[in-house]
Amino acid sequence: MSPSPDNGHGLDNAAESLLGHAQTSRSVRSDSSSGSNQRRGQVTYLGRLSSRRIPLLLFCVAGLTLITLFTRGSESTNALRSVTSVLGSRPIVEEVPIDTLPPNSGHSEPIASYRFGEINLPEWPLLNYSAGVARVMPMPEEDFEADVDTHPIAELIARGSRTAAEHEARKKAVDSLEKAVEDYERAFGMSPPEGFERWYKFAVSVNATAVPSLIPYAHETILPFLAMPPAMLRKRAWERLGANGMMAFQFNPENEDPEERLRIHGGDGTTWSRFHAQDYPTLLAPIIPLLPQSPGDEPLALKIWTEDAGLRIVSGSVLAKSRELAKQGLVWDEEELAEAEAERRGENGWGNVCETPLNWTDGKEARDALGGQHHEAASFVSDPLEYMNVCEHPEHLLMNGDMIMKESTQVSVWEPVVVCSRLMGGSEMLSAPTRDYDQIVKHEVPWSEKEDSRLFFRGGPSGIFYTTWRWDWRSSQRNRLSVVGDESVEYDVPVMVDRGDSGIVRESFAHSELVERYLDVRLVPQALLWDCSVKWSDGLMCRPNAGEQYLDDCPGNKDGCFDMLESTSWGRRVSLEQSLKYKFHIDVDGFGWTTRWRKELSTGSVVLKATLFPEWWHAQAIPWYHYVPVRYDYSDVFDIMAYFTGSPDGETDGRDDLAEQIGAQGRAFALNQLKWEDMQSYMFLFLLEYRRAWADDRPAATYHGEIAMEAEGW
């Protein structure tokens, strides 16, 4: 929804003008560091594992495990080396046979963790994994002498290293079309779409990921539509093209005239100015002639919503049933589908994407419980895609701007539409957005020259509109981040600290002290005429469902905008060159996905990412290896910074060496796996999947074995 790149490095003229109308009479902050020493005395002991007092049973289990590792031969040795490789001076991933790797399914059993360059088999479950979150498990003090001597983040990094090894092994194992078909069938439980052999050859030719299971959204976001009757799908694909922000692509791959192979329908002046109309014809140009002929008399048509976030709220029970039917090769009866859609028509709020609907009260209760949970034990995001699930994390309903603004949006009809981003649980199909693709740091600043170890952020207050009382803008993601980075806000924060011989403890520190030590996180007043726009909030969120619904008293006036301007602690302008001096950056959702992701990774700094928007690349980006996932309430930020940069008081060093490796691995991912050709490959497979859903005869639009492509000019 933002009209210009949110690079966070300066102020636009309109923002400066609007800012001048606000009453910016914030009082000068006093030095709040006094008294922090008294607060720091609160210590929580987690329980120490003493090597002299390991119970006999654990000793035997560890011994048997070591014997097994030594007797399984070279394959097991390689698997172990894949975990230890993260400890070296450079990231090294050796080939590991897939069947020797333990499953990374998020269960509570820990993998090998390390400390100070040595691999140690864990003697007890350090972390409990549930719903994408790893929670520290304190041990009874009567069983152990003092504190834990392995930091939980060490285990998460080791898991990331193992996952990286598994990904590399899978890529090397899928070295032929036949293996790619097997990978697809194993991952998705059905045969690939017709034209799969063409996609595979294209992916290999451009050095893109040719492993379907590593780009699952090309299949999974289209899967439910295999249960929609084809005629209904085609009819709904052409509906509402006159709505603002809507357009459609029509494909004619058999047409000999290149300009006639892709036709664009619908749209207005604003829509035509966006990257979908500007970039996609170029992105798709080499792909379209490789598509099989249109399946039937009606050419393939793809409806596109060009705004940043998703279009509709669709019943979670309808989507769940559709996935179940699709996997069985069945389709809805049209009348039964209409009845199922009608069951929740008129219900409000994003919580309806769950099979058992959630409401605002569910979200408030879950959010209120977070503070107590964090006080009891630290927790970290282990699986970002699981963590995005609002059905498992109702607190997200009150913490994300898009969910907050959709609180009064009604459940609507299900339709085939493509978006560049949408929240987890959304019904729309996911494309690969090209916006700001070319904004990348070509010449990184070496780690040794990055002088600032604080966490850096500059960005506008996007993610929510400020023009109506309906929306609690203070709870949206970027406004909450601003409060976390404001040293004038006083409270105590428990932080996990490595005290060397004394082990890992949680100590309480003043928030102001932690901000000074770890953060340079500020909002900047840019694009404010958009965020405070009565016109755009009216057209997009006050008239949801593409204008089919209208909210009373929406929009209101700009009082909320002026309130935001006055209450926010704004940051200073920072150039790109200055931002590259920071070792840690954080990427936070705006109105939808953030276009700065590839650019941030390319800096070579460690990127912390807080998001509820899955993207086409997400299955390949490995948490705690390419980047560091962050909880949406930011409760883990200080624990993460203390681990990598040292204790708040500076008495204990952090793991700067591991941070450097994650930064290097993130940059390599941006340059090697987020290329233009990778987006083309994803969209190629995506279009084949959608083409199958479009066809009346879906079995005929399914892959049935290799077809000789040489005769077709390949």
C-alpha positions, 0 to 999 in steps of 0.5 A: 500500500505504500506509494514509495520505497520504505528505505528509512534513510530520509524524510520526504518533503510531504512528511516534513510539511505534515510534521510541521503542523503537529504540536511536537512539544515532547519534554526533554528526557532525563537520564534514566540510567540511575537506579539500574544497578539496584534493579539488576540484582534480581537473578533467576537460576535455571539449574546447572548441569554438573559433569560430576553429578550426571545421573547414571541413566543419562550417562549410559544414554550419552555413551550409547549415543556416542557409540552409535555415532562412531559405528554408523560409518562415514554417513553419520560422520558427515551428518555430525560435521554438518552441524559443527561446520557453523563453528568454523571461520567460514560457513561450510556445508558438506554433502549429507545423505537425506536418510541420515538426517533426523527430521526437523519437525519441531518436536521437543527433542533437542539436537546436538548443541555446542559451546565454545567450539565443541559439540556436546550431546544435550543431557536434557531437553533445553528447549520445548518446541511448540507452535513455532516457539522454542521455550526454555525449560528450567530444570528443578534446582534440587537436581542440579547445582547451579545454572545452565551452561549452554545458551538456548540460542546455541541450540537454535543455531545448531538446528539451523546449520543442520537444516542448511545441510539437509537443504544442500543434500536435497538439492544434490539428490534431486539431480534429474527430472525423475528425482524432481518428480519424486520430490514433488510427489513426496512433498505434496502427495500428488503428481506434478502439473502438466509441463513440469518437465519444462519447468525443471529444464528451465530452473536448471538452465537459469541456476534456480532451485529445481527442488519443488519441496523448497518452493512449496507455495507455488503448489500450496497456495493453489491447492485449495482451488483444485477443489473448486469446480473449474467453471466456477473458478473461471467465472470468479476469476473474471469478477470484480475487475472494475474494483480499484487495485484489481487487474488480470493477465490473460495468457496465450502461449501458442500465439506467435506474436510475442505482444499478444501472448500476455494481455492485461485487463482491468485496472486504473491509472494507479494500478497500471503504475504499479510493478505488476503492470510494469515488471511482470510482462518482463518477468514472465516473457521468457516463461509464457511461450514455454507454457503448454497450450491453454487447457480448453477454449478459454485462455488462462486468466489470472486475477491480481490484487495490486495492494500490499496485503490480502483482499478478503477474509475467507472461512477457515473451514471452507479452506480446510475442507477444500484442501482435504478434497483437493488431496483426494482429487475431489471437487465441491458440489457448487450448491454445497460450496455456496452453503458452506461459504454462507455459514460465516458470511457476515461474521467479522474479523481475521480470526475467521480464517481458523476452523474454530473462529477466534475473536477480539477477546481471544486475542486480548487474553492471549496477548495479556498472558504473554507478559507472564510467560516471558517473565517465567521463561525466555522463548524464541521463534524456532519455526517462523511459518508455524509462528505466523499461524494466528490460530495457534497465536491469537495474540497476533489479532491485536498486534498486526496492523492488517488484522487490527484494521480487518476487525470489522471486515466481514467474511466474504466469498472465496475467489481465485486472486493473486497477491504479492503478500497476505497474512498466514491463513489467507486464501489468496495465491502468492506470487513473487513480487518484483518491487524494489528487487534491484535495491541491493548492496553490491559492495558490502562493508566487511564485518571488521569495519562495521563499527556499531553493534547495536540493532538498527532500524529506520522506517516510516510508521506504516502498517496501519492508517491513523484516520479513525477511532476504529483502529488501535494504531498504538498496537500495530507492529511498527508503533510498538517497535518504536516504544521498545526503542524509546529509552524514556519508557521505564520498566524492568526487563529480564535478560538471559546473560552468560556469566561464564563459570556461573552459567546462563542466568536471567537478570533484570535490567532497566529498559533504558539501560538496555536501549542505550546498550543494544538499540538504535531503533527509530521511526522516521516521518516519511510517507505520512501523507499516505499513512494519514490519508483519508482518501486511501484509508477510505478506499482500502480499509473503510470499504473492504472486500473491494468496496462491497462493504462500508464501515460507519464513521470511517474514515474520521479525521486526522486527530489520530495522525497528529496524536501519533506525530506528537507521541512518537520519538522520531529518529534522525536521518541516516544515509545508506552508508551510515546504516551499513556500519551497523552489525544488526538490522531489523526488518518489520512488516509494513502494510504487507511484506517489506520490499527491503528484505533482499536489500537488508540481507545483502548488507552482510549484517545480521537481519532480525525479522519480525513478520506474519506474512509468508513469502515465496522464498520462506521455505528456503530461508533458514532461521538462525542460519540466514537470518534471526526470527523475532517474536512479534511482541519483541520480547526476545530482542534483548536476549538475542542482542545479549547473546551476540554482543555480550551482557548489558553491563559489558562484563561478558562477551557475546558470540560476535563470530557466529553473528558474522557467519549469519550475516555472511550466510544471509548475504549469500542467500540474497545474492544466490537464491533471491535472483530474478531468475529464481522469481521466474522459476517460481512463477513458472511452476506457479502458473503450471499449478494454476493452469491445472486448476483452470482446466476442465479436465484436471487429470489431463492437465497433470504430468504423465511422464517426460515429453520430448522437448527437443522437437518443440525447439528446446 
